[in-house]
Amino acid sequence: MTVATPLSRLLRALDLEAAGKDRFRARAGSREGRTYGGLTIAQTVIAAGRTVPRGQLHSLHAYFLRPGRQGAGVEYRVERVRDGKSFHARRVLGCQDGEPIVTMLASFAEGRDGIAHQDAMPSAPDPDGLPDWEELKRAIGAPASSLRSDLAMDARVCEPVADLRMPGPARWRVWLRPRGALPDDPLLNVAFLVFVTDRTLLRVGARPHGPIYGVRQAASLDHAVWIHRAVRFDDWVLYACESPAACAGRSLGIGSIYTRDGARLATVAQEGILRF
């Protein structure tokens, strides 16, 4: 009997069932509590991508409308907004128990030659030997309820533990990679990248205000991702996160994702609630 791993369970969660024309269903999870927002967005990517005849995801804009619950399935309805010669637009609505929990607009494009430039990748220590995110959370006083041992991705934090125990600048760098090999499926690889973009980005906005796990409430409101090049997620990527502004309890996060050799894979923007 094959033993399930965190990665295999995630891949199963991303393997949506067909539920009619342009409708897909995500299976209910076995855990209790709120669904991780990155999983919800990744599932919208899978649903939209399965209706696109050709091309790769290059951008998405999503709004979280209600918290999803892990113990109930989600149905995703895809609207084919436009099919052009080079671009394809899709709108996805995710509903749970008849109530919308997420809406997402995505654009897919066929690869073309053209202008290209990027900012240089920020410097970062090698991921090998850096503390795991869960180990770091324990070291800086995170509550036991927030610690996880069943994550499908490995996260290594570049900032020293001592720096994260006290208020500091609203930025950090984190290396991320899957805990295992992903199938050779372009849609699944980009969906997994979108999945990890919700990791660590919101809480970076807490750094100037005190211990990051002194936050009483943290919840994503909206999420945008731009994919700059084809994704093959088989090695470490660097996620450079910062929060340039926060107001009225809402923190804006900006993230840049780079391959290990310095190519910029994606840019992320997210606003969420942070309350101490």
C-alpha positions as CSV (number, residue, x, y, z in Angstrom):
1,M,0.0,0.0,0.0
2,T,1.3,3.4,-1.0
3,V,1.8,5.7,2.0
4,A,0.4,9.2,1.5
5,T,2.8,12.1,1.8
6,P,2.0,15.8,2.3
7,L,2.8,16.4,-1.4
8,S,0.7,13.5,-2.6
9,R,-2.2,14.8,-0.5
10,L,-1.8,18.2,-2.0
11,L,-1.6,16.8,-5.6
12,R,-4.9,14.9,-4.9
13,A,-6.5,18.2,-3.7
14,L,-5.5,19.8,-7.0
15,D,-6.9,17.0,-9.0
16,L,-10.3,18.5,-9.4
17,E,-13.3,16.3,-10.5
18,A,-15.3,17.2,-13.5
19,A,-18.8,18.3,-12.4
20,G,-20.4,19.3,-15.7
21,K,-19.5,21.7,-18.5
22,D,-16.9,24.1,-17.2
23,R,-17.6,23.0,-13.6
24,F,-15.2,21.3,-11.3
25,R,-15.3,20.0,-7.8
26,A,-12.6,19.9,-5.1
27,R,-12.9,17.1,-2.6
28,A,-13.5,17.9,1.0
29,G,-10.4,17.8,3.2
30,S,-10.0,15.5,6.2
31,R,-8.8,18.3,8.5
32,E,-10.9,20.8,10.5
33,G,-10.6,24.6,10.3
34,R,-10.2,27.2,7.6
35,T,-8.9,26.3,4.2
36,Y,-5.4,27.7,3.3
37,G,-6.0,30.5,0.8
38,G,-3.1,29.4,-1.4
39,L,-4.8,26.1,-2.0
40,T,-8.1,27.8,-2.9
41,I,-6.3,30.0,-5.5
42,A,-4.3,27.1,-6.9
43,Q,-7.6,25.2,-7.4
44,T,-9.0,28.1,-9.4
45,V,-5.9,28.0,-11.6
46,I,-6.5,24.3,-12.3
47,A,-10.2,24.9,-13.0
48,A,-9.5,27.8,-15.4
49,G,-6.6,26.1,-17.1
50,R,-8.6,23.0,-18.0
51,T,-10.8,25.1,-20.2
52,V,-8.0,26.8,-22.1
53,P,-7.1,25.3,-25.4
54,R,-3.5,26.5,-25.5
55,G,-1.2,28.9,-23.7
56,Q,0.1,29.3,-20.1
57,L,-1.2,31.4,-17.2
58,H,0.5,34.8,-17.1
59,S,-1.7,36.6,-14.5
60,L,-4.5,36.2,-12.0
61,H,-6.5,38.5,-9.7
62,A,-8.4,36.9,-6.9
63,Y,-10.7,38.0,-4.0
64,F,-11.4,36.0,-0.9
65,L,-15.1,36.5,-0.2
66,R,-15.6,34.1,2.8
67,P,-13.3,31.7,4.7
68,G,-13.4,28.3,3.2
69,R,-13.8,25.2,5.4
70,Q,-11.6,22.1,5.0
71,G,-14.4,19.7,5.8
72,A,-16.6,20.7,2.9
73,G,-16.1,20.4,-0.9
74,V,-15.9,23.4,-3.2
75,E,-17.4,23.7,-6.7
76,Y,-15.6,25.9,-9.2
77,R,-17.6,27.4,-12.1
78,V,-15.6,28.7,-15.0
79,E,-16.8,31.4,-17.4
80,R,-15.0,31.6,-20.8
81,V,-14.8,35.4,-20.9
82,R,-12.7,35.5,-24.1
83,D,-10.7,33.3,-26.5
84,G,-8.4,35.4,-28.7
85,K,-5.5,34.6,-31.0
86,S,-2.9,35.1,-28.3
87,F,-4.8,35.6,-25.0
88,H,-7.6,33.7,-23.2
89,A,-9.5,35.1,-20.3
90,R,-11.4,33.1,-17.7
91,R,-13.4,34.0,-14.6
92,V,-13.8,31.4,-11.9
93,L,-16.3,31.4,-9.0
94,G,-15.7,29.0,-6.1
95,C,-18.7,28.1,-4.0
96,Q,-19.0,26.1,-0.8
97,D,-22.5,25.0,0.5
98,G,-24.0,27.4,-2.1
99,E,-22.1,30.5,-0.9
100,P,-19.2,32.1,-2.9
101,I,-15.9,31.9,-1.1
102,V,-13.5,33.1,-3.9
103,T,-13.7,34.8,-7.3
104,M,-10.7,34.9,-9.7
105,L,-10.0,36.4,-13.1
106,A,-7.1,34.9,-15.0
107,S,-5.4,35.4,-18.3
108,F,-3.5,32.8,-20.3
109,A,-1.1,33.7,-23.2
110,E,0.9,31.9,-25.8
111,G,4.6,32.4,-25.7
112,R,6.1,35.0,-28.0
113,D,9.4,36.7,-28.5
114,G,9.7,40.3,-27.4
115,I,11.2,42.8,-24.9
116,A,12.6,41.3,-21.7
117,H,14.3,42.8,-18.6
118,Q,14.2,42.4,-14.8
119,D,15.6,43.7,-11.6
120,A,18.6,41.8,-10.2
121,M,17.8,39.0,-7.7
122,P,18.5,40.1,-4.2
123,S,21.4,38.5,-2.4
124,A,20.6,35.6,-0.1
125,P,22.4,32.8,1.7
126,D,22.3,29.3,0.3
127,P,19.2,27.5,1.5
128,D,21.1,24.5,2.7
129,G,21.7,24.9,6.4
130,L,19.1,27.6,7.0
131,P,16.4,27.0,9.6
132,D,13.1,25.5,8.4
133,W,10.1,27.9,8.7
134,E,8.4,25.7,11.3
135,E,11.6,25.5,13.4
136,L,11.9,29.3,13.2
137,K,8.3,29.7,14.3
138,R,8.9,27.6,17.4
139,A,12.1,29.6,18.2
140,I,10.3,33.0,18.1
141,G,7.4,31.9,20.2
142,A,4.7,30.9,17.8
143,P,1.7,29.2,19.5
144,A,1.7,25.4,19.3
145,S,-1.6,25.6,17.3
146,S,0.2,27.3,14.4
147,L,3.0,24.7,14.1
148,R,2.7,22.2,11.2
149,S,4.6,19.0,10.3
150,D,2.5,18.0,7.2
151,L,3.4,20.7,4.7
152,A,4.0,19.9,1.0
153,M,6.6,22.6,0.7
154,D,9.9,23.2,2.4
155,A,10.6,26.8,3.5
156,R,14.0,28.1,4.7
157,V,14.2,31.6,6.2
158,C,17.2,33.8,5.3
159,E,16.8,36.3,8.2
160,P,18.5,35.4,11.5
161,V,16.2,34.2,14.3
162,A,17.3,36.9,16.6
163,D,16.2,39.6,14.1
164,L,12.7,38.1,14.0
165,R,12.2,38.1,17.7
166,M,11.9,41.9,17.8
167,P,10.3,44.7,15.6
168,G,12.2,45.3,12.3
169,P,11.8,46.3,8.7
170,A,8.8,44.8,6.8
171,R,10.7,42.5,4.6
172,W,12.3,39.0,4.5
173,R,13.6,36.4,2.1
174,V,12.5,32.8,2.1
175,W,13.6,29.8,0.0
176,L,10.8,27.5,-1.1
177,R,10.6,24.2,-2.9
178,P,8.2,21.2,-3.1
179,R,8.8,18.3,-0.6
180,G,9.2,15.9,-3.5
181,A,9.0,15.8,-7.3
182,L,6.1,17.3,-9.2
183,P,4.6,15.6,-12.3
184,D,5.7,17.0,-15.6
185,D,2.5,19.0,-16.1
186,P,2.9,22.7,-16.9
187,L,-0.5,23.6,-15.4
188,L,0.2,21.7,-12.2
189,N,3.6,23.3,-11.8
190,V,2.3,26.8,-12.2
191,A,-0.6,26.0,-9.8
192,F,1.9,24.8,-7.2
193,L,3.8,28.0,-7.6
194,V,0.6,30.0,-7.1
195,F,-0.1,27.8,-4.0
196,V,3.2,28.9,-2.3
197,T,2.7,32.6,-3.1
198,D,0.3,32.8,-0.2
199,R,3.0,31.5,2.2
200,T,4.8,34.1,4.4
201,L,3.7,37.2,2.4
202,L,0.9,38.5,4.6
203,R,2.7,38.2,8.0
204,V,5.8,40.2,6.8
205,G,3.6,43.3,7.4
206,A,3.6,42.5,11.1
207,R,7.4,42.9,11.5
208,P,7.4,46.7,12.3
209,H,4.7,46.3,15.0
210,G,5.9,43.6,17.3
211,P,6.3,39.8,17.5
212,I,4.9,38.5,14.2
213,Y,3.0,35.8,16.2
214,G,1.4,38.5,18.4
215,V,-1.1,39.0,15.5
216,R,-4.6,38.2,16.7
217,Q,-6.2,38.1,13.3
218,A,-4.5,37.5,9.9
219,A,-6.6,37.0,6.8
220,S,-6.0,37.5,3.1
221,L,-8.4,39.8,1.2
222,D,-7.1,39.7,-2.3
223,H,-4.3,38.2,-4.2
224,A,-2.6,38.9,-7.6
225,V,0.1,36.9,-9.4
226,W,2.0,37.7,-12.6
227,I,3.9,34.8,-14.1
228,H,6.8,36.0,-16.2
229,R,8.2,32.8,-17.7
230,A,7.4,29.1,-18.0
231,V,7.4,27.4,-14.6
232,R,9.2,24.1,-13.8
233,F,9.1,23.9,-10.0
234,D,11.8,21.3,-9.4
235,D,14.3,23.3,-7.3
236,W,14.5,26.1,-4.7
237,V,13.0,29.4,-5.6
238,L,13.7,32.6,-3.6
239,Y,10.6,34.5,-2.4
240,A,11.6,38.1,-1.5
241,C,8.7,39.6,0.5
242,E,8.1,43.2,1.7
243,S,5.2,45.3,2.9
244,P,5.6,48.9,1.6
245,A,2.4,50.1,3.3
246,A,-0.3,49.3,5.9
247,C,-3.3,51.3,7.0
248,A,-6.5,50.7,8.9
249,G,-5.4,47.3,9.8
250,R,-4.8,46.3,6.2
251,S,-1.3,45.4,5.1
252,L,-0.1,45.3,1.5
253,G,2.5,42.7,0.6
254,I,4.7,42.6,-2.5
255,G,6.6,39.5,-3.4
256,S,9.2,38.6,-6.1
257,I,10.1,35.0,-6.9
258,Y,13.4,34.0,-8.5
259,T,14.9,30.8,-9.7
260,R,18.1,29.7,-8.0
261,D,20.1,31.1,-11.0
262,G,18.5,34.5,-10.8
263,A,15.7,34.5,-13.3
264,R,12.5,36.2,-12.1
265,L,9.6,33.8,-12.2
266,A,6.8,35.8,-10.8
267,T,5.6,38.9,-9.0
268,V,2.9,38.8,-6.3
269,A,0.7,41.4,-4.6
270,Q,-1.6,40.7,-1.7
271,E,-3.6,42.8,0.8
272,G,-4.8,41.3,4.0
273,I,-6.1,42.1,7.5
274,L,-3.5,42.1,10.3
275,R,-4.8,42.9,13.8
276,F,-2.8,42.6,17.0
